[in-house]
Amino acid sequence: MLQDAELLAHHLTAADRARKREPDAVGLWRRVERVRAMSSGRQRHPLTDAELRLLPYLATHLSLQRIAEELMIGRETAKTQAASIYRKLAVSSRGAAVVEAERLGLLSR
């Protein structure tokens, strides 16, 4: 659906109308906002499987070295993947990456 811009626009418009009818459906609206964020171009480059495996570790206080050991990858690989996550989420810090990933529904606390 995200690839068909016309269909996506139609569904998002319908979702906006439904939002007015069901203002208490908070979980549904969060999901709609995630779809809207993914379609807006902000997240043109989805995270790779490797980046998605590393992402939950960014929410911990583990060092990149320790994360690399947990994932059984090299520290430089973990560092490169973390930097790629920051770039793709348009953030500049580990904490901001966690907040943005949670907002997009990529992480849940």
N, C-alpha and C positions, 0 to 999 in steps of 0.2 A: 504494500500500500504506500510506503514512503516514496517509492520510485514514481508513482502516478500522481503528479502534482495536483491535477484537477480533482481526482477522487479524494486525495488527502484533504484538500481545501473544503470539499463538500462535507466530509466527516467532521472536520474541526469546527465548521460552522454549525453543524447539527449538535455537536458537543457543547458549544457555547449556548445554544438555545436550551439544551437540557440542563445546563448549569443553572440557568435562571429558574427553572422549575424545581430543581433538587439541590438547593444550596448546601445542604448538610452532607452531601455525598463526597466528603473530603478525599477519601482514598481514590475514588474515580477521577477527581479533578487533578490530583497529583500525577496520576498516570497519563492523563491527557496532556498535562504540561510537559511531561517527559517526552511524549511523542512530538509535541510542538517544538521543544528544544532540539530534538534530534533532526527535525525537518528544517529548522531555520538556517542550517548551514554552519551553525556553531560547532556541531559535532560531525563534520563532513568525514572525518577519518575515525571510524569506530576503533575501539581498543582491540588489540590482538588478543588471542587466547593467553599468550604469555603475560601480557600486561594485565589482563583480568585476574590471572593467578597471583600476581604481585600486589595488585591493588588493595586487597584486605589487609595486607601486612603494613601498608602505609598508615593505617589507622592505629597501629600499635606503637609502642615506644622502642621497638627493636631497631638496632642499627642496620644499615644496608648490608654490612658484613654478615650479621646474624640472619637477616632475611634471606640472603644468598645461600647460606648454609641450610636453612629450612627448606628452600626450594631446590637445593642441590644444583645451583648455578654459580657462576663466578661473580665476584663482587662487581666487577666492571659491567657485566651483563645486567645485573640488578640496577646499577646506577643508570645505565643507558635506558632500560625499560622505564624506570621512574621518571627520567627526563622526558621521555616520549609521552608518558601519561600526562605530565604537567603541560606539555605543548598541546596535546590533543584536547585537554580540558580547559585550555586557555588560562592557566594559573601559573603562579611562580613559586609556590611553596608546597611542602608536604601537607600541611594543615589545610590549605586552600583546596588542594586536590581531593582530600577526604570530604570536605564540605560539598564541593561541586559534584563528586561522585554520588554522595548521598542524595543530593538534590535531583540528580538525573536518574536515581533508582539503581545505580550500579553497585551501591553498597547499602546495607541496612544495619542499623545499630540496634 
